[in-house]
Amino acid sequence: MIKALIIDDEPSAVNTLRLMLERYVPEIKDLKSTNDAQEGLHLINTFKPQLLFLDIQMPMMTGFELLKQVPEINFNIIF
């Protein structure tokens, strides 16, 4: 079972990725998503994903700025 998190400011991109993962990656059993970078930071710390799908360009904070705020990166990242 893989726990995955999607952080992207575009709801349509999140929905498309979610549908593709649900259909083609059955190994992902627990999938959460958010359109807000700050909420994403909170989810990284509480949900503890094994795999993170991260948007690079977001309005309040870039994906790289978000990662700088994560104390320990112990998950795989797909940009």
Residue pairs with C-beta under 8 A, 6 or more apart in sequence:
1 27
1 29
1 30
2 25
2 27
2 28
2 29
2 30
2 50
2 51
3 28
3 29
3 30
3 31
3 47
3 48
3 49
3 50
3 51
4 21
4 28
4 30
4 31
4 32
4 49
4 50
4 51
4 52
4 53
5 31
5 32
5 33
5 34
5 40
5 43
5 44
5 47
5 49
5 51
5 52
5 53
6 14
6 17
6 18
6 31
6 32
6 33
6 34
6 53
7 33
7 34
7 37
7 40
7 43
7 52
7 53
7 54
7 55
7 58
7 63
7 66
8 14
8 17
8 33
8 35
8 53
8 54
8 55
8 58
9 35
9 36
9 37
9 55
9 58
9 59
10 35
10 55
11 35
13 55
14 33
14 35
17 53
18 31
18 33
21 28
21 31
22 28
22 31
28 51
32 43
32 47
32 49
34 40
34 43
36 60
37 58
37 60
37 61
37 65
37 66
38 60
38 61
40 54
40 66
41 66
41 69
41 70
43 49
44 52
44 70
44 75
45 70
48 75
49 75
50 75
50 76
51 75
51 76
51 77
51 78
52 75
52 76
52 77
52 78
53 78
54 63
54 66
54 67
54 77
54 78
54 79
55 63
55 79
56 62
56 63
56 64
56 79
57 63
58 66
63 79
67 73
67 77
